[in-house]
Amino acid sequence: MTNQQLKAHCEDVIANPQDHLDWVVDMAKEAFAALNQSVSPELKLPDGWVAVPMEPTEEMIAAWRDDMDKSYAKEHAIKIGEDEIVFAHQAMLAAAPAVPHTAPIEPICATGGAEWVSIEDEPPRDGSWCIAIEEGDLAGDVVYWENGAWKSEFGRDEYTHWMYHPAAPEEE
């Protein structure tokens, strides 16, 4: 289901509250609000690594020029155009090593991590959207955790594991 389809479903639930349980309508309102917020996941990088833009910003180019003005290459800096700086930046990015396999770049969703947690080990925070699954199931259900209990449109409460619902991807 795409974000647009999910938004449309939430709008339908909100527009027809008589057809749904009150808590389902409340969840649809919260989901609709969350789907309309912009999300920018943080990146978790290994120590010693930084994230940089694919194209140098004006500030990066200005910093390079400022540094060159202070260095032994001052007379050469004047001859180097912005295109050359951009090409040099792109060449350095292309030559950069891959992030070590032992420490991949992982998106961190706005609501938490992305690993299954046993409900016996740790319950979710109250008011959390989660994906919950019963041991042996092939797929999880989107559910809500509140006051020590699952809220599910499916009426299930036998879930054994859960993870926080990831942030929606940004539309391109």
Buried (B, 14 or more C-beta within 10 A) or exposed (E): EEEEEBBEBBEEBBEEBEEBEEEBBBBBBBBBEBBEEEEEBEEEBEEEBEEEEEEBEEEBBEEBBEEBEEEEEEEEBEEBEEEEBBEEBEEEEEEEEEEEEEEEEEEBBBBBEBEEBEBEEEBBEEEBBBBBBEEEBEEBBBBBBBEEEBBBBEEEEEBBBBBBBBBBEEEE
